Amino acid sequence: MQRLIFDYSPFYFVLCLALGAGYAWLLYSAKYTWGKTVNRLLFLLRAVLASALLILLLGPVLRQTVNQFEKPTIVFLVDNSRSVRTTADTARVMAGLTRAAEVLRQKEFQVEWSSLSGATDLIQFTGANSDLSGALKQTTSRFEGRNLAGIVLVTDGIYNNGISPLYQPLRVPVYTVGTGDTVQRTDLVIRNVAYNRVVYQGNKFPVRVEVGVIGLPNEQVTVSILSQGVVLRDQTKNSAHRSLLDFDFQLDAAKQGIQRLEVRISKHANEANAANNRGTAFIEVVEGKKKILVIAASPHPDIKALRTVVEKNPNYEFLVHLAGIKELPQTSLDPGKVDLLIAHQSPDAAGRTNSLLMKFLKAKVPALLVVGGQTQLRSLPSVGVPLTFELSSQRDEVQPVLNAAFQDFGFSGDVGSLVSRYPPVSVPFGKLAFGRVIKPILFQQIGNVITDRPLLFTTDQEEQKLGVFVGDGLWKWRLAEFQETGKTVGFDELMSKLLQYLGTQDDRRKFRSFPIQHEFSSDGPAIIESQVYNELFEPTYGHTIEIEVRGEQGKPTSYRYVTGPGSANRYRIGGLAEGVYQFTSSTEVNGKRESARGEFLVVEQNQELRNLTADFGLLRKLAEATEGKFYRDTETDELINDLTTRKFASTIHTEESFNPLINLKTVFFLLLLLVSLEWFLRKYSGSY
């Protein structure tokens, strides 16, 4: 639909017509050499042309309205998981759905296909999990703003990811098509395997296996744990009338590295599904805990605050040596056996810890120094600590301020706000000089003035990391935060990240190769990334990387690729079965062969095979809640009939456009035609 819009009164339109006609009359009222008919035609052409030009000066706008009719859309959302393939005739189901889709297209419906993962191509029923709620949400979002008439959800009703689809708010009817078998089968199933992922070599570790018992009362159930085909432990229990049995095992952590344990339930003669009778546990056996040693001349609440932070991490062991009070044996004070030193107010004024501190610092052990009231400030430079104080007996009370420019490690958003509200700590008064480049984490705030004097900083010197806290009263921060928030999240994050950073050795290798994650799914590729650096530790590319991967069977497989920027540094290895894999990567760097080793694990996703009993009750409730209807997979004719007889209105999309009439090419060519026709008639009649 088209309509002309004028900003002026219709009187101006009439005036333009009158002026155009008057101009043409003045031109063609004089004597002429052609006949009356030609003169009248010339008059008409000139009048129309002049009037049209005058009207265009008024700026008329052409309003165009276009209506588009969108047909109703039906989406066939198919559960492509393995449980459907195991219990249903998927070829028959897909044939019925394809026929239904063709009939709907003939009835003026738009038909779309989708799987639970959102894929719209070939549906092969190989999905490793089922998220019905997420798939419904994704489908409604995908067709937001379109004429979505309904969703045909084809599934067995089993979901093992996400929330129940009954709690997913939907604005369209869902027509559920149930597949599979609702009969409860006799079954033994591993519900859960609970274990610690990291254990320490030489220790015992627990493994708990939870077994679901379905339809097998008063039967003997045997669970075994195996490693490389050898049975490590087994237990047998009578199921009685219970539906869940717990089996607890204590195993030895003997060999370092990732250990794969297989959990098996002995198959019962009446079981229909034995695929859920096995599970896998991957245990990483590490050499031992990292040791953090505190040396101090006397007890202090700071030590208790730090102990609380350290002991939250099971990978750390916290040792305290109080000189002359509670001393550790000399074997524990060997620098080679300590991963991080915390020197609390050492070197001390009485000299009790000075020689011990010097021994650890000379051995390049990473250290955190807490400088307090008992610290002998004059001795700091002599033990290698890059701090020089202007001697004074006075002290300042300062508050901490987080340095936003610190980049070696980051903090969550709330830490800066929490730190700024911590109570003041006591620091030495006077000038403070630094012998090396430092990286401040916290600055000192005196009153309302934020100074450039560091309160907490780190520094690297001769391949040794040092952290220094120039204050007395660290323990107050933890108590103050707990009093305000009931938690110590900010303090714990600040100190744990600092200790982790100091205790981590920098990797200075020019060739590195590592898996991008510790664990991969058997449905996807394992990805190994390789990086090569020059003397300035700048990344370089174009290197040929050779990778040898060895599985649990010991048979190696070789791969080769050339590195490049971005994702070209990564190599994807697909088709790996479940298990632990060791790999060796090598390349040529400056004429020298460099290599790197590592390991990763591949886990098989078998959630779909743990439960094969279809849940049609859930599908009926979902259909009823959305004003849809439930059908069995053999009732596609009824589905077609209900959808084709139900009235779905087409959606009208209206689009309006406003174009100034003077900008239209059609108007230009019409005016050109009028001018040309008048000129031709005049020429043909013998005039100019």
C-alpha positions in Angstrom: 0.0 0.0 0.0 1.3 3.4 -1.0 0.3 6.9 0.1 1.5 10.5 -0.5 2.1 12.6 2.6 2.3 16.4 2.4 3.6 18.7 5.2 1.5 21.6 3.7 -2.1 22.4 3.4 -4.0 21.0 0.3 -4.5 24.6 -0.8 -0.8 24.7 -1.9 -1.4 21.6 -4.0 -4.3 23.3 -5.8 -2.2 26.5 -6.1 0.6 24.5 -7.8 -1.9 23.1 -10.3 -3.2 26.6 -11.0 0.2 28.0 -11.5 1.3 25.2 -13.8 -1.8 25.6 -15.9 -1.4 29.4 -16.0 2.2 29.1 -17.1 1.2 26.7 -19.9 -1.6 29.0 -21.0 0.7 32.0 -21.3 3.1 29.9 -23.4 0.6 28.3 -25.7 -2.1 31.1 -26.0 0.0 33.0 -28.6 -0.2 32.3 -32.4 1.2 28.9 -33.4 1.9 27.2 -36.7 0.5 23.7 -35.8 -3.0 22.6 -35.4 -5.4 23.0 -32.4 -5.1 19.3 -31.3 -1.3 19.5 -31.2 -1.5 22.8 -29.3 -3.8 21.4 -26.7 -1.5 18.4 -26.3 1.5 20.6 -25.9 -0.4 22.8 -23.4 -1.3 19.7 -21.4 2.3 18.4 -21.3 3.7 21.7 -20.2 0.9 22.2 -17.5 1.6 18.8 -16.1 5.3 19.3 -16.1 5.2 22.7 -14.5 2.6 21.6 -11.8 4.7 18.5 -11.0 7.9 20.5 -10.5 6.0 23.0 -8.2 4.5 20.1 -6.2 8.0 18.5 -5.8 9.2 21.8 -4.2 6.6 21.2 -1.4 8.6 18.0 -0.4 5.9 15.3 -0.7 6.9 11.9 0.9 5.8 8.6 -0.4 4.8 6.2 2.4 5.0 2.5 1.4 3.5 -0.3 3.6 4.5 -3.9 2.8 2.8 -6.8 4.6 4.6 -10.2 4.7 2.8 -13.3 5.9 5.0 -15.8 7.8 3.8 -19.4 7.9 3.6 -21.1 11.3 6.8 -23.1 12.1 7.0 -26.5 13.7 10.4 -27.6 15.1 11.2 -31.3 15.4 13.6 -31.5 18.4 15.1 -35.0 18.5 16.9 -36.5 21.4 20.0 -37.8 19.7 21.5 -39.5 22.7 22.8 -43.0 23.0 20.0 -44.2 25.3 17.4 -43.6 22.5 19.6 -45.6 20.0 19.9 -48.5 22.6 16.2 -48.9 23.4 14.3 -47.7 20.3 14.1 -48.5 16.6 15.6 -45.2 15.5 15.2 -46.0 11.8 11.4 -46.5 12.2 11.1 -43.5 14.4 12.9 -41.2 12.0 10.9 -42.5 9.0 7.7 -41.7 10.8 8.9 -38.2 11.7 10.2 -37.5 8.2 6.8 -38.4 6.8 5.1 -36.2 9.3 7.4 -33.3 8.4 6.6 -33.7 4.7 2.8 -33.7 5.3 3.2 -30.5 7.4 5.1 -28.8 4.6 2.3 -29.6 2.2 -0.1 -28.1 4.6 1.7 -24.7 4.5 3.9 -25.2 7.6 7.6 -24.3 7.9 9.4 -27.3 9.3 12.8 -27.2 11.1 14.9 -30.0 12.6 17.2 -29.8 15.6 19.0 -32.2 18.0 19.5 -31.6 21.7 23.0 -30.2 20.9 21.5 -27.7 18.5 22.9 -29.4 15.4 20.5 -29.2 12.4 22.4 -31.7 10.2 22.2 -35.5 10.2 20.9 -37.0 13.5 22.9 -40.1 14.4 22.0 -40.8 18.1 25.5 -40.6 19.4 25.1 -37.9 22.1 26.9 -38.5 25.4 24.3 -36.7 27.6 20.8 -35.4 27.5 19.9 -31.9 28.6 16.2 -31.6 27.7 15.6 -28.3 29.5 18.7 -26.6 27.9 17.6 -27.8 24.4 14.1 -26.4 24.8 15.4 -23.1 26.0 17.9 -22.9 23.1 15.2 -23.7 20.6 12.8 -21.0 21.9 15.6 -18.5 21.9 16.6 -19.4 18.4 13.1 -18.8 17.1 12.5 -15.7 19.1 10.5 -13.2 17.1 9.3 -15.8 14.6 6.0 -17.6 14.3 6.9 -20.7 16.3 3.7 -22.7 16.5 5.0 -25.6 18.5 7.9 -28.0 19.3 7.7 -31.7 18.7 10.1 -33.2 21.3 11.1 -36.7 20.4 12.8 -38.4 23.4 12.7 -41.1 26.0 12.3 -38.6 28.8 15.6 -39.4 30.4 17.8 -36.4 31.2 21.2 -36.4 33.0 22.2 -32.8 32.5 20.5 -29.6 33.5 17.3 -29.2 35.4 14.0 -30.9 34.8 12.2 -29.6 31.6 9.1 -29.2 33.8 10.7 -26.1 35.4 11.6 -24.5 32.0 9.1 -21.7 31.3 7.9 -22.1 27.7 5.7 -19.9 25.6 4.8 -22.5 22.9 3.1 -25.9 23.1 5.3 -28.9 23.3 4.1 -32.1 21.6 6.1 -34.9 23.2 6.8 -38.2 21.3 7.9 -40.9 23.7 10.5 -43.5 22.5 12.0 -46.5 24.3 10.6 -48.8 27.0 9.1 -47.7 30.3 9.3 -51.2 31.9 11.6 -51.2 34.9 14.5 -53.6 34.2 16.4 -55.8 36.5 19.7 -54.0 36.9 22.8 -53.3 38.9 24.2 -49.9 38.2 27.2 -47.8 39.4 25.5 -44.6 40.7 28.7 -42.9 41.8 32.4 -43.5 42.5 33.8 -41.1 45.1 37.6 -40.6 45.6 40.3 -38.0 46.0 41.7 -37.0 42.7 45.2 -36.2 44.2 46.8 -38.5 46.7 50.4 -38.7 48.0 52.8 -41.5 47.3 53.1 -44.0 50.1 49.7 -43.2 51.6 46.4 -45.1 51.6 43.4 -43.5 50.0 39.7 -44.3 50.1 37.4 -45.2 47.2 33.6 -45.4 47.8 31.4 -47.1 45.2 27.6 -46.6 45.3 25.7 -49.3 43.6 22.0 -49.0 42.7 20.0 -52.3 43.0 16.8 -52.6 40.8 14.7 -55.7 41.1 17.3 -57.9 42.8 16.3 -58.6 46.4 18.4 -60.8 48.6 21.1 -61.3 46.0 24.9 -61.3 46.4 26.5 -58.2 44.8 30.3 -58.2 44.2 32.3 -55.1 43.4 35.9 -55.3 42.3 38.6 -52.6 41.7 41.2 -53.4 39.1 44.4 -51.8 37.8 45.7 -52.9 34.4 43.5 -56.0 34.5 44.7 -57.1 38.0 42.1 -57.2 40.8 43.3 -55.0 43.7 40.4 -55.3 46.0 36.9 -56.9 45.9 33.9 -57.0 48.3 30.6 -58.9 48.3 27.4 -57.8 50.0 23.8 -59.1 50.2 21.4 -56.6 48.6 18.6 -57.6 51.1 15.7 -55.2 50.2 17.9 -52.1 49.8 18.0 -50.1 46.6 21.5 -48.6 47.2 24.6 -50.3 48.5 27.9 -48.7 49.6 31.3 -50.4 49.1 34.3 -48.8 50.8 37.9 -49.6 49.8 41.3 -48.6 51.1 44.0 -48.7 48.4 47.7 -48.0 48.4 49.3 -45.1 46.4 52.5 -46.7 45.3 53.5 -45.4 41.8 53.7 -41.8 40.9 51.7 -40.4 38.0 48.1 -40.8 36.9 46.6 -44.2 37.8 43.5 -45.6 36.1 41.3 -47.7 38.3 38.5 -49.8 36.8 35.4 -50.5 39.0 33.3 -53.5 38.1 30.1 -55.1 39.3 29.9 -58.8 38.6 27.0 -59.3 36.1 23.9 -60.9 37.4 22.2 -63.5 35.2 18.9 -61.6 35.0 20.5 -58.2 34.1 19.4 -56.7 30.8 22.0 -53.8 30.7 25.6 -54.7 31.7 27.0 -51.4 30.2 26.4 -49.6 33.5 28.3 -52.2 35.5 31.6 -50.6 35.1 33.1 -47.2 36.0 36.5 -45.6 36.0 38.5 -43.6 38.6 41.6 -41.6 37.7 44.0 -41.0 40.7 47.0 -38.7 40.4 49.7 -39.9 42.8 52.2 -37.1 43.6 55.5 -37.3 45.3 54.5 -35.4 48.5 53.2 -32.1 49.9 55.1 -28.9 49.3 56.7 -27.9 52.5 56.4 -24.3 53.9 58.7 -23.6 56.8 58.3 -20.7 59.2 61.3 -19.6 61.3 60.7 -17.1 64.1 62.3 -16.0 67.3 59.1 -16.1 69.3 55.4 -17.1 68.9 53.2 -14.6 67.2 49.5 -14.4 66.0 50.7 -13.8 62.5 51.9 -17.4 62.3 48.5 -18.7 63.3 46.8 -16.6 60.6 49.2 -17.9 58.0 48.9 -21.5 59.1 45.1 -21.3 58.7 45.5 -20.1 55.1 48.2 -22.7 54.2 46.4 -25.7 55.7 43.3 -25.1 53.5 45.4 -26.4 50.6 46.0 -30.1 50.9 49.1 -29.9 48.8 51.0 -27.9 51.4 52.6 -28.9 54.7 53.1 -26.2 57.3 56.2 -26.4 59.6 57.1 -24.0 62.4 60.6 -23.6 63.9 60.7 -21.3 67.0 64.4 -20.8 67.9 65.0 -21.8 71.5 61.3 -22.6 72.1 60.0 -25.2 69.7 62.8 -26.3 67.3 62.5 -28.7 64.5 65.1 -31.5 63.9 68.0 -30.6 61.7 66.7 -32.9 59.0 63.7 -30.6 58.6 65.9 -27.5 58.3 67.6 -28.7 55.1 67.1 -26.1 52.4 66.8 -28.8 49.8 63.7 -30.2 51.6 61.9 -26.8 51.9 59.8 -25.3 49.0 59.1 -21.9 50.6 60.5 -20.1 53.7 58.5 -17.7 55.8 60.9 -15.6 57.9 58.8 -13.9 60.6 60.6 -10.9 62.0 63.9 -12.4 61.0 66.8 -11.5 61.3 65.7 -10.8 64.8 67.3 -8.4 67.3 68.6 -11.3 69.5 70.2 -13.1 66.6 68.5 -16.4 67.2 67.4 -17.0 63.6 69.9 -15.0 61.6 72.3 -17.8 60.6 69.4 -20.1 59.7 67.9 -17.3 57.5 71.2 -16.8 55.8 71.5 -20.5 55.0 68.2 -20.6 53.3 68.6 -17.4 51.3 72.1 -18.5 50.1 70.5 -21.7 48.9 68.1 -19.6 46.8 65.0 -20.9 48.6 62.0 -18.6 47.8 61.1 -16.6 50.9 58.5 -14.3 52.4 59.9 -11.9 55.0 57.6 -10.3 57.6 59.4 -7.2 58.9 58.1 -6.4 62.4 59.0 -4.8 65.7 61.5 -7.5 66.6 63.3 -7.4 63.2 66.9 -6.1 63.2 66.5 -3.6 60.4 70.2 -2.9 60.2 71.0 -6.6 59.3 68.6 -6.9 56.3 71.1 -5.8 53.6 73.7 -8.2 55.1 71.5 -11.2 54.6 70.7 -10.3 51.0 67.3 -8.5 51.6 67.2 -5.4 49.4 65.8 -3.1 52.1 67.5 -0.1 53.8 65.7 1.9 56.5 66.7 5.2 58.0 67.1 4.2 61.6 64.5 5.5 63.9 62.7 4.3 67.0 59.4 5.8 65.9 56.7 3.8 63.9 53.8 4.8 61.7 50.3 3.4 61.6 49.4 2.8 57.9 46.5 1.2 56.0 46.8 -1.1 53.0 45.8 -0.1 49.4 45.8 -2.6 46.6 48.1 -1.7 43.7 45.9 -1.9 40.6 48.9 -2.1 38.3 50.3 -5.3 39.8 50.1 -8.0 37.1 52.0 -11.1 38.2 48.8 -12.6 39.5 45.3 -11.2 39.8 42.6 -11.0 42.5 38.8 -11.2 42.4 36.8 -8.0 42.3 36.0 -7.8 46.1 39.6 -8.1 47.4 40.5 -4.5 46.7 37.5 -3.2 48.6 38.0 -5.6 51.5 41.7 -4.7 51.8 41.0 -1.0 51.9 38.9 -1.5 55.0 41.5 -3.5 56.9 42.8 -1.9 60.2 46.2 -0.1 60.3 49.4 -2.0 60.9 52.7 -0.6 62.4 55.6 0.1 60.1 59.0 1.7 60.6 59.0 5.5 60.4 61.4 7.2 58.0 62.8 6.7 54.6 62.8 3.3 52.9 65.3 2.5 50.1 65.2 -0.5 47.7 68.3 -2.0 46.2 66.5 -3.7 43.3 63.4 -3.3 41.2 60.4 -4.3 43.3 56.8 -5.0 42.4 54.4 -3.5 45.0 51.2 -5.5 45.8 50.0 -3.1 48.6 50.9 0.5 49.1 50.9 2.4 52.5 48.1 4.9 53.2 48.9 7.4 55.9 45.7 9.1 56.9 43.9 10.0 53.7 47.1 10.1 51.6 48.1 7.1 49.5 51.9 7.1 49.3 54.2 5.3 46.9 55.8 3.4 49.9 55.2 -0.3 49.5 53.6 -2.3 52.3 53.8 -5.7 50.6 55.9 -6.3 47.5 57.8 -9.0 45.6 61.2 -9.0 43.9 63.3 -11.4 41.8 67.0 -11.6 42.4 69.4 -14.1 40.9 66.6 -16.6 40.1 65.2 -16.3 43.6 61.8 -14.9 44.5 61.3 -12.8 47.6 58.2 -11.4 49.1 58.4 -8.7 51.9 55.7 -7.5 54.2 56.9 -4.3 55.9 54.4 -4.3 58.8 53.5 -5.6 62.2 49.9 -6.9 62.8 49.0 -9.0 59.8 46.8 -11.1 62.0 44.5 -8.1 62.6 43.4 -8.2 59.0 42.0 -11.7 59.2 40.1 -11.0 62.4 38.7 -7.7 61.1 37.4 -9.3 57.9 35.8 -12.1 59.8 34.1 -9.6 62.2 32.7 -7.6 59.3 31.7 -10.4 56.8 31.7 -13.6 58.8 34.3 -15.0 56.4 38.0 -14.5 55.5 37.8 -14.8 51.7 39.8 -11.6 50.9 42.7 -12.3 53.4 42.9 -16.0 52.4 43.0 -15.1 48.6 45.6 -12.4 49.1 48.0 -14.6 51.2 47.4 -17.9 49.3 48.1 -16.4 45.9 51.2 -14.7 47.3 52.5 -18.0 48.8 51.6 -19.9 45.6 53.4 -17.3 43.4 56.5 -17.3 45.6 56.7 -21.1 45.7 56.3 -21.6 42.0 59.5 -21.9 40.0 59.6 -20.0 36.7 59.8 -22.1 33.6 62.8 -20.9 31.6 62.8 -23.6 28.9 62.8 -22.5 25.3 60.6 -25.4 24.3 57.4 -26.3 26.1 54.7 -28.9 25.1 51.7 -29.6 27.3 48.0 -30.7 27.1 45.7 -27.7 27.3 43.7 -29.5 30.0 44.3 -32.5 32.3 41.3 -34.5 31.1 39.6 -35.0 27.7 36.4 -36.7 26.7 36.5 -39.7 24.4 34.0 -38.0 22.2 36.4 -35.1 21.3 40.1 -34.7 20.5 43.0 -34.5 22.9 44.8 -31.2 22.3 48.5 -30.7 22.8 50.0 -27.2 22.6 53.7 -26.6 21.8 55.6 -23.3 22.2 59.1 -22.4 21.1 61.0 -19.2 22.3 64.1 -17.4 21.3 66.8 -16.0 23.5 64.6 -13.1 24.5 61.8 -15.5 25.3 59.7 -14.2 22.4 57.5 -16.8 20.6 58.8 -18.1 17.3 56.9 -20.2 14.7 57.5 -22.5 11.8 59.0 -25.3 13.9 58.3 -28.9 13.1 57.0 -30.7 16.2 57.1 -34.4 16.5 54.8 -36.0 19.1 54.9 -39.6 20.2 51.8 -40.7 22.2 51.8 -44.0 24.2 48.7 -45.5 25.7 48.3 -48.1 28.5 49.0 -50.9 26.1 52.4 -49.5 25.4 52.0 -49.1 21.6 53.3 -45.7 20.5 51.7 -43.5 17.7 53.6 -40.7 16.1 52.3 -37.3 14.8 54.0 -34.3 13.2 52.9 -30.7 12.6 54.4 -27.2 12.1 53.7 -24.5 14.6 52.1 -21.1 13.7 50.5 -18.1 15.4 47.4 -18.6 17.5 45.6 -22.0 17.4 48.2 -23.3 14.9 50.4 -24.0 17.9 48.0 -26.8 18.9 47.6 -30.3 17.6 44.4 -32.3 17.9 44.5 -36.0 18.3 41.1 -37.7 17.9 39.8 -41.3 18.3 41.5 -42.0 21.6 39.9 -44.7 23.8 39.5 -44.2 27.5 42.8 -44.4 29.4 46.0 -42.7 30.6 48.4 -41.5 27.8 52.0 -40.4 28.0 53.5 -38.3 25.3 56.9 -37.0 24.3 57.2 -33.9 22.0 60.5 -32.8 20.4 61.8 -30.2 18.0 64.9 -28.5 16.8 65.8 -25.2 18.6 69.1 -23.4 17.5 70.5 -26.7 16.2 69.8 -28.6 19.4 67.2 -31.2 19.9 64.8 -30.2 22.7 62.1 -32.5 24.2 59.2 -32.3 26.7 57.2 -35.0 28.3 53.7 -35.1 29.8 50.6 -37.1 30.3 46.8 -36.7 30.0 43.8 -38.9 30.4 40.8 -39.6 28.2 37.5 -40.3 29.9 34.6 -42.2 28.3 31.2 -40.5 28.7 28.7 -43.3 29.5 26.0 -41.4 31.4 23.5 -42.4 28.8 23.8 -46.1 29.5 23.3 -45.9 33.2 19.5 -45.6 33.0 17.5 -47.0 30.0 14.0 -46.8 31.5 12.0 -44.3 29.6 10.0 -41.7 31.5 6.7 -41.1 29.7 5.2 -39.6 32.9 7.5 -36.6 32.6 6.6 -36.2 28.9 2.9 -36.3 29.6 3.3 -33.6 32.3 5.4 -31.4 30.0 2.9 -31.6 27.2 0.0 -30.9 29.6 1.8 -27.9 31.1 2.4 -26.3 27.7 -1.0 -27.1 26.2 0.5 -29.7 23.9 -0.1 -33.5 23.7 1.8 -36.7 24.4 2.2 -39.4 21.7 4.0 -42.7 21.4 6.5 -43.0 18.6 4.0 -45.3 16.8 1.3 -42.6 16.8 2.8 -40.2 14.2 -0.5 -40.3 12.2 -2.4 -38.9 15.2 0.3 -36.3 15.6 -0.1 -35.2 11.9 -3.8 -35.1 12.3 -3.8 -32.9 15.4 -1.3 -30.5 14.0 -3.0 -30.1 10.6 -6.5 -29.7 12.1 -5.4 -27.2 14.8 -5.7 -23.6 13.6 -2.4 -21.8 13.6 -2.5 -18.2 12.4 0.1 -16.8 10.1 2.0 -13.9 11.4 1.9 -10.6 9.5 5.1 -8.6 9.5 4.5 -5.0 8.4 7.3 -2.9 7.0 6.9 0.8 6.4 9.2 3.0 4.4 9.2 6.8 3.8 10.9 8.1 0.7 10.8 11.8 -0.5 9.1 11.8 -3.9 11.9 13.8 -5.5 14.4 11.0 -4.8 12.4 8.4 -6.7 13.9 7.4 -10.1 10.4 6.7 -11.5 9.5 10.4 -10.9 12.6 11.5 -12.7 12.0 9.4 -15.8 8.4 10.5 -15.9 9.4 14.2 -15.9 12.1 13.4 -18.5 9.4 11.7 -20.6 7.1 14.8 -20.5 10.0 17.1 -21.5 11.1 14.9 -24.3 7.6 14.3 -25.6 6.9 18.1 -25.7 10.2 18.8 -27.4 9.6 16.1 -30.0 6.1 17.4 -30.8 7.4 20.9 -31.2 10.3 19.8 -33.4 8.0 17.6 -35.5 5.6 20.5 -35.9 8.4 22.7 -37.3 9.1 24.8 -34.2 12.1 25.0 -31.9 
